[in-house]
Amino acid sequence: MKNRTPIAAADLYVLLQREFRRRQVPNCTSCYVQLPFRVDRPDDDTANWEVIIPNACDYGCREVMDSVIEDFSGRYDLSSETAT
């Protein structure tokens, strides 16, 4: 099992958005990152979250997002957040 850092969805969103904007072609003004959401983990090698990936655009944002998600899915797991 991989050691992933537990993180809140909002915090993971900020990290994903920042990295996506860093790698994204500046000319694209329509693609963006959506809030990650928890999913059932099929095995210990996959993350417990997913993100809806943008449609393909002329600037390759879908591929950029795939790469960012691949990088971050090995580092972070969404923590269980409970309202108090």
C-alpha angles and dihedrals in degrees: 000000000000120000107239125179113244111237137172117252092244092052092047089049091056092050093046093047093048093050093043091052090047092055099033122102104256092225092070111090100166107060123085143161120261126214111277117240134202121259134178109271111236091201141350093267095065131071122251093233141063138193128211105246120222121252116264114281135184091261100056098248092149091061091045090052091048089054094047092049091049090052096047099040090069093050106043142044122190110250121227105262119201126188115237 
